[in-house]
Amino acid sequence: MFANNSIFAFMEQDYIKLIFGLKLKQIRTDKGLSLFGLSKLCGLSKSYLNEIEKGKKYPKPDKIVILSDKLEVPYDEMVSLKLDKNLAPIGEILQSKVLKEIPLELFGIKEGILIDIIANAPSKVTAFISTIIEIAKHYSFSKESFYLASVRSFQEANYNYFDHLEQSVLDFSKTYQVDLKTQIDAKELEDILIEEFGYTINSKELALHSELNDLRSVFVPKSKILLLSSKIDDAQKTFIYAKEIAYNYLDIKDRLYTFSWIKFDNFDQVLNNFYASYFAGALVIPRASITSDIKNLFGKSVFNTKDFFKILNKYNASPESIFQRFTNILPHDFNLKSLFFLRFSHEKGTNRYELNKELHLSKQQSPHANETNEHYCRRWVSLKVIKMISDNTSQHEFDIQISNYPDQEKQYLVLSSATADPFKSNRFRSVSIGIEINNLTKRKIAFTGNSKLKTVDVGVTCERCNIVDCELRQAQPNVIEAQLKDDKISEVVEHLQRKFSN
């Protein structure tokens, strides 16, 4: 769906041009020459030299001889692909697979712009690239993590709403006469897969392979056989069917064949997986219906858990799918764009909570998954509900609170839901959506002003929290203590500077 490979084919074909241009520019600047000066020195036009430095042209041998002679650089050194220390990291990046994995076109970056950036500021680009590589190593940032982060940035840039996919669902429902005003069930979508797209459904094979216990489905493209786990419920089956319909209806060829995914071979597979998931969510939880439900919920001055559960039970979808759907609808139809989505997992009997899915439309709200080496705040409703369900035998736990961040002077209305993981024993997960409370939120959500809604002071992690005498603290606030110490040192140094400057 995206022609990502065009820029990379270009860069492979013109790599020699680019390297020569980078070297020529570095030699020229090292000798204190402008393009005009080099033109006068060598008798070659300024525009021609500019094209060379930008990697658009490669000079003929006789021109290289002139440049070599006038710049006093050996011919062999001029044409060598070996770069000196300052430019070496750029050469490594250009020859490696790293740059090929960056979805440049997804973010509107054209090949010419990238070449100009590299050619005009090689030292800065080198520092930037080296920093990215070091960060990736430090956090064990895999190729899959990079792909997922790119898609997440794409979602955030579009406020997680994609009109063409919403319209595709409406077109599909009309073509196949799927009534979006009634609950979608698995049988209806299964019939479409079988009758229209030639699928065969097999619900027995996966159970024969213990290695595949964590998978919900496997698709075999050659025979169009869809293998389903016997552990999934109707809602999960419906979502899987809806994703398969998306792949076919949207004519997506480069796709994943397992759910959940095992590995990604390229970025297009990650993006297409997101598109198919979005389509599935929009089909099972139609925009018109969920928007009406949210309006009714938000229009009441008092929050009633039963009202929220009516929404959860109305659709043949998991709580996670419905929470995810909120992140599509709230920014677009309610203009509530300062929100976040989090999914935590927890193993019973442990003190560890793992953040394994996140979305931050405002790009400000914590936490982030790279903070998992610290202790997330146990005052979060996200962790409270997951602890509640792991401590008892209930099927579903839900809670709501206003999370007050004293140090950030921000408040979030947070709704959290927790369920057991059907594929892993003694494992539980929670999904949460948080909406920043501001004047717009108060106008859109009537119950935010209700005094009965509990407000809880929270931090991000215990290591960064200055709440005194927190009964749930898991670790000392060493990060914030270190910052306070540094601030005190700076304060004393400034005092000394003023004292002895007079």
C-alpha positions in Angstrom: 0.0 0.0 0.0 3.0 2.2 0.4 5.9 2.3 -2.1 8.5 2.3 0.6 11.1 0.5 -1.5 11.5 3.3 -4.1 13.7 5.5 -2.0 15.8 2.6 -0.9 16.3 1.3 -4.5 17.4 4.9 -5.4 19.8 5.0 -2.5 21.4 1.6 -3.4 21.8 2.7 -7.0 23.2 6.1 -6.3 25.1 5.2 -3.1 28.5 5.9 -4.9 27.2 9.3 -6.1 26.2 10.3 -2.6 29.4 9.1 -1.0 31.5 11.0 -3.5 29.5 14.1 -3.0 29.8 13.9 0.8 33.6 13.5 0.5 33.9 16.4 -2.0 32.0 18.7 0.2 34.0 17.8 3.3 37.3 18.3 1.4 36.1 21.6 0.1 34.9 22.9 3.5 38.1 21.6 5.2 40.1 23.8 2.8 37.9 26.8 3.5 36.5 27.0 -0.1 33.0 28.0 -1.0 31.3 26.4 -4.0 32.1 29.6 -5.9 35.8 29.4 -4.9 36.0 25.7 -5.9 34.4 26.6 -9.2 37.1 29.2 -9.9 39.8 26.9 -8.8 38.8 23.9 -10.9 37.2 25.6 -13.9 34.0 23.6 -13.3 30.6 25.3 -13.0 29.2 26.0 -9.6 25.9 24.4 -10.4 27.7 21.3 -11.7 29.7 21.0 -8.4 26.5 21.6 -6.4 24.9 18.6 -8.2 27.9 16.5 -7.4 27.9 17.4 -3.7 24.2 16.6 -3.4 24.8 13.1 -4.8 22.8 13.8 -8.0 25.7 13.5 -10.4 29.0 11.5 -10.6 31.8 13.3 -12.4 33.6 11.7 -15.3 37.2 10.5 -14.8 38.7 13.6 -16.4 36.8 15.8 -14.0 37.9 13.8 -11.0 41.5 14.2 -12.2 41.0 18.0 -12.2 39.4 17.9 -8.7 42.1 15.7 -7.4 44.9 17.9 -8.7 43.4 21.2 -7.6 42.4 20.0 -4.1 45.7 18.1 -3.7 43.9 14.8 -2.8 45.1 11.5 -4.5 42.7 10.2 -7.2 42.3 6.9 -5.5 41.3 8.6 -2.2 38.8 10.7 -4.1 37.0 7.7 -5.6 37.3 5.4 -2.6 34.1 4.5 -0.8 35.9 4.5 2.5 34.8 7.5 4.6 36.8 9.2 7.3 35.8 9.1 11.0 33.3 12.0 10.7 31.4 10.5 7.8 31.9 6.8 8.6 28.6 6.3 10.5 26.6 7.8 7.6 28.3 5.3 5.2 27.5 2.5 7.6 23.9 3.5 7.8 23.5 3.9 4.0 25.0 0.5 3.4 23.1 -1.2 6.2 19.4 -2.3 6.4 18.6 0.2 9.1 17.6 3.0 6.7 15.6 0.6 4.6 13.5 -0.1 7.6 12.5 3.5 8.2 9.0 4.2 6.7 10.1 7.6 5.4 7.2 8.0 2.9 4.7 7.3 5.7 5.8 10.6 7.2 6.0 12.5 3.9 9.8 12.5 3.7 11.0 12.4 0.1 14.3 11.1 -1.1 15.6 14.6 -2.2 14.9 16.0 1.3 16.8 13.2 3.0 19.8 13.5 0.6 19.9 17.3 1.2 19.8 16.8 5.0 22.7 14.4 4.9 24.7 16.4 2.4 24.2 19.8 4.1 24.9 18.7 7.7 26.8 15.5 7.7 28.3 15.9 11.2 24.9 16.7 12.7 23.3 13.8 10.9 26.1 11.5 12.1 25.6 12.6 15.7 21.9 12.1 15.4 22.2 8.6 13.8 24.8 7.5 16.4 22.5 8.7 19.2 19.6 6.8 17.8 21.7 3.6 17.5 23.0 4.0 21.1 19.4 4.5 22.4 18.3 1.4 20.5 21.1 -0.6 22.0 20.5 0.7 25.5 16.8 -0.3 25.4 17.3 -3.5 23.4 15.2 -1.8 20.7 14.4 -4.5 18.2 13.3 -4.1 14.6 9.8 -5.1 15.6 9.8 -2.4 18.3 10.9 0.2 15.8 8.1 -0.8 13.4 5.5 -0.6 16.1 6.8 2.7 17.4 6.5 4.1 13.8 2.9 3.0 13.5 2.1 4.4 16.9 3.6 7.7 15.8 1.5 7.5 12.7 -1.6 6.9 14.8 -0.8 9.8 17.1 -0.1 12.2 14.2 -3.6 11.4 12.8 -5.3 11.4 16.3 -5.9 7.7 15.7 -8.8 8.3 13.3 -8.7 7.2 9.7 -11.7 8.3 7.6 -10.9 6.1 4.6 -11.1 3.0 6.8 -14.4 4.2 8.4 -15.8 4.7 4.9 -14.5 1.3 3.8 -16.6 -0.3 6.6 -19.7 1.5 5.5 -19.1 0.5 1.9 -18.5 -3.1 2.9 -21.7 -3.2 5.0 -23.7 -2.0 2.0 -22.1 -4.4 -0.5 -22.6 -7.4 1.8 -25.8 -6.2 3.5 -24.4 -6.3 7.0 -26.7 -4.4 9.3 -24.5 -2.1 11.4 -27.4 -1.3 13.7 -27.5 -4.8 15.1 -24.8 -6.8 17.0 -22.4 -8.4 14.5 -21.9 -12.1 15.3 -19.2 -14.5 14.2 -21.5 -16.7 12.0 -22.4 -13.8 9.7 -18.8 -13.0 9.1 -17.8 -16.6 8.7 -20.4 -17.1 6.0 -18.9 -14.1 4.1 -15.4 -15.5 4.4 -16.5 -19.0 3.2 -19.0 -17.9 0.4 -17.2 -14.8 -0.9 -13.5 -15.3 -0.3 -13.3 -19.1 -0.4 -12.1 -19.8 3.2 -12.2 -23.1 5.0 -12.4 -22.8 8.8 -10.6 -25.4 11.0 -11.1 -25.2 14.8 -9.4 -28.4 15.7 -5.8 -28.4 14.3 -4.2 -25.8 16.6 -5.2 -27.8 19.7 -2.9 -30.6 18.5 0.2 -28.4 18.7 1.1 -27.3 22.2 3.7 -24.9 20.9 0.9 -22.8 19.4 -1.1 -22.4 22.7 -0.6 -18.7 22.7 -1.9 -18.2 19.1 -5.5 -17.3 18.4 -5.4 -18.1 14.6 -3.1 -19.1 11.7 -4.0 -18.4 8.1 -2.6 -20.7 5.3 -2.8 -18.5 2.2 -2.2 -21.2 -0.4 -5.3 -23.2 0.6 -7.2 -20.3 2.3 -7.5 -22.4 5.5 -8.0 -20.4 8.7 -7.0 -22.4 11.7 -8.7 -21.2 14.9 -7.8 -21.8 18.6 -10.4 -23.7 20.5 -9.9 -21.3 23.5 -11.3 -18.2 21.8 -14.8 -16.9 22.6 -17.3 -15.6 20.1 -16.1 -12.0 20.4 -12.5 -13.0 19.7 -13.6 -15.1 16.8 -15.7 -12.2 15.4 -12.7 -9.9 15.5 -10.5 -12.5 13.8 -13.1 -12.9 11.0 -13.4 -9.2 10.7 -9.6 -8.8 10.3 -9.6 -11.5 7.6 -12.4 -9.7 5.8 -10.4 -6.5 6.0 -7.3 -8.2 4.3 -9.5 -9.4 1.5 -11.9 -6.4 1.1 -9.0 -3.8 1.3 -7.0 -6.0 -1.1 -4.0 -6.2 1.3 -1.4 -8.7 0.0 1.6 -8.1 2.3 0.2 -9.3 5.6 0.8 -11.4 8.7 -0.6 -14.9 8.9 -0.7 -15.4 12.7 -2.7 -13.7 15.4 -1.1 -12.7 17.7 1.9 -11.9 15.5 5.2 -13.9 15.8 7.4 -11.6 13.8 7.3 -8.9 11.1 9.3 -9.2 7.9 8.9 -5.6 6.8 7.1 -2.4 7.8 4.2 -2.8 5.4 3.1 -5.9 7.3 3.0 -3.9 10.5 1.0 -1.0 8.9 -1.3 -3.4 7.1 -1.9 -5.3 10.4 -2.9 -2.0 12.0 -5.3 -1.2 9.0 -6.9 -4.6 9.3 -7.3 -4.3 13.0 -8.8 -0.8 12.7 -11.3 -2.0 10.0 -12.3 -4.9 12.3 -12.9 -2.6 15.2 -14.9 -0.2 13.1 -17.0 -3.1 11.7 -17.8 -4.8 15.0 -18.2 -1.4 16.9 -19.7 0.9 14.3 -19.0 4.6 14.6 -22.6 5.9 14.5 -23.6 3.5 17.3 -20.7 3.9 19.6 -20.7 7.7 19.2 -24.4 7.8 20.3 -23.6 5.6 23.3 -20.7 7.8 24.4 -22.9 10.9 24.1 -25.5 9.3 26.3 -22.8 8.2 28.8 -21.1 11.6 28.9 -24.4 13.5 29.1 -25.2 12.3 32.6 -24.2 14.3 35.6 -23.4 11.1 37.7 -21.3 8.2 36.4 -23.1 4.9 36.7 -21.0 1.8 36.2 -24.1 0.0 34.9 -24.3 2.5 32.0 -20.7 1.7 31.0 -21.3 -2.0 31.2 -24.3 -1.6 28.9 -21.8 -0.3 26.3 -19.4 -3.2 26.9 -22.2 -5.7 26.6 -23.9 -4.1 23.6 -21.1 -5.1 21.2 -19.7 -8.5 20.4 -16.2 -7.3 21.3 -13.7 -7.5 24.1 -13.3 -4.6 26.5 -9.9 -3.9 24.9 -11.5 -3.5 21.5 -14.1 -1.1 22.9 -11.5 0.9 24.8 -9.5 1.1 21.6 -12.5 2.3 19.7 -12.9 5.1 22.2 -9.5 6.3 21.1 -10.7 6.6 17.5 -14.0 8.3 18.4 -13.2 10.7 21.2 -10.6 12.8 19.3 -12.7 13.0 16.1 -16.3 13.2 17.2 -15.8 14.9 20.6 -12.6 16.8 20.0 -11.1 15.2 23.1 -7.5 14.8 21.9 -5.5 14.8 25.1 -5.9 11.2 26.0 -4.0 8.0 26.5 -4.6 4.3 26.2 -2.7 1.7 28.3 -2.7 -2.1 28.6 -1.0 -3.8 31.5 -0.4 -7.5 32.1 0.3 -9.1 35.5 1.1 -12.6 36.7 -0.6 -13.6 39.9 1.7 -13.9 42.9 4.3 -11.5 41.5 4.9 -7.8 42.1 5.5 -7.0 38.4 3.2 -5.1 36.1 4.2 -4.9 32.4 3.1 -2.1 30.1 2.8 -3.8 26.8 0.6 -1.5 24.8 0.2 2.3 24.8 -1.0 5.3 22.9 -0.5 8.9 23.8 -2.3 11.3 21.6 -1.1 14.4 23.5 2.5 13.0 23.5 2.8 14.3 27.1 1.2 11.8 29.4 3.3 9.1 31.1 4.1 6.3 31.5 6.0 4.8 28.7 7.1 1.2 28.3 10.8 2.1 28.6 10.1 2.9 32.3 9.4 -0.7 33.2 12.7 -1.0 35.1 11.0 1.3 37.6 7.9 0.7 39.7 4.7 2.1 38.2 2.5 4.0 40.6 0.2 1.5 42.5 -2.3 4.3 43.0 -3.3 4.1 39.3 -6.7 2.6 38.7 -5.1 0.6 35.9 -3.1 -1.4 38.5 -5.8 -1.5 41.1 -8.3 -3.3 38.9 -5.7 -5.8 37.7 -4.8 -6.6 41.3 -8.4 -6.9 42.3 -9.1 -9.5 39.6 -6.0 -11.5 40.4 -7.0 -11.6 44.1 -10.5 -12.9 43.5 -12.4 -15.1 41.1 -14.5 -12.5 39.3 -14.8 -12.4 35.5 -14.4 -8.7 35.1 -13.3 -5.8 37.3 -14.0 -2.1 36.4 -13.3 1.2 38.2 -13.0 4.9 37.5 -11.1 7.7 39.1 -9.7 11.1 38.6 -5.9 10.8 38.7 -4.3 14.0 40.0 -0.7 14.5 39.1 0.4 17.2 41.7 3.9 17.8 40.1 2.4 18.2 36.6 -0.7 20.1 37.7 -2.8 17.9 35.5 -5.8 15.7 36.1 -7.1 12.8 34.0 -10.4 11.0 34.1 -9.3 7.3 33.9 -11.6 4.3 33.1 -10.0 0.9 33.6 -11.2 -2.6 33.0 -9.5 -5.9 33.9 -10.0 -9.5 32.7 -8.2 -12.8 32.9 -5.9 -13.8 30.0 -7.7 -16.7 28.4 -4.4 -18.0 26.9 -2.2 -17.9 30.0 -3.1 -19.3 33.4 -2.7 -16.9 36.4 -2.2 -14.0 34.0 -4.4 -11.0 34.0 -4.6 -7.8 32.0 -6.1 -4.3 32.3 -7.0 -1.7 29.7 -7.4 1.9 30.5 -8.3 5.2 28.8 -7.4 8.5 30.3 -8.8 11.8 29.3 -7.2 15.1 30.4 -9.6 17.2 32.4 -9.8 20.7 31.1 -12.5 23.2 30.3 -13.5 21.3 27.1 -13.6 18.0 29.0 -15.9 19.5 31.6 -18.3 20.7 28.8 -18.2 17.4 27.0 -18.4 15.1 30.0 -21.0 16.2 32.6 -20.0 13.9 35.4 -16.4 15.2 35.6 -17.7 17.8 38.1 -19.4 15.3 40.3 -18.0 15.3 43.8 -18.7 11.6 44.3 -16.1 10.7 41.7 -13.0 9.9 43.7 -9.8 11.9 43.1 -6.5 10.2 43.8 -3.0 11.8 43.9 -0.7 9.7 41.7 2.8 9.7 40.4 4.4 8.0 37.4 6.8 5.7 39.1 7.7 5.4 42.7 11.3 6.4 41.8 10.0 9.7 40.4 7.2 10.4 42.9 7.3 13.0 45.7 4.0 12.0 47.4 4.9 11.7 51.1 4.0 8.7 53.2 2.5 6.8 50.3 1.1 3.5 51.7 1.6 1.8 48.4 5.1 2.9 47.7 7.3 0.1 46.2 10.7 1.9 46.0 12.3 5.1 47.3 12.1 8.2 45.2 15.7 8.1 44.3 15.3 9.7 40.9 13.5 12.8 42.3 15.9 12.9 45.2 18.9 13.0 42.9 17.2 15.8 40.9 16.5 17.8 44.1 20.2 17.4 45.1 21.3 18.7 41.7 18.9 21.6 42.0 20.3 22.5 45.4 23.9 22.3 44.1 22.9 24.7 41.2 21.3 27.0 43.7 24.4 27.3 45.8 26.7 27.7 42.8 24.5 30.6 41.5 24.6 32.2 45.0 28.4 32.0 44.9 28.5 33.4 41.5 26.5 36.4 42.6 28.4 36.8 45.9 31.9 37.0 44.2 30.8 38.9 41.1 30.6 42.2 42.9 
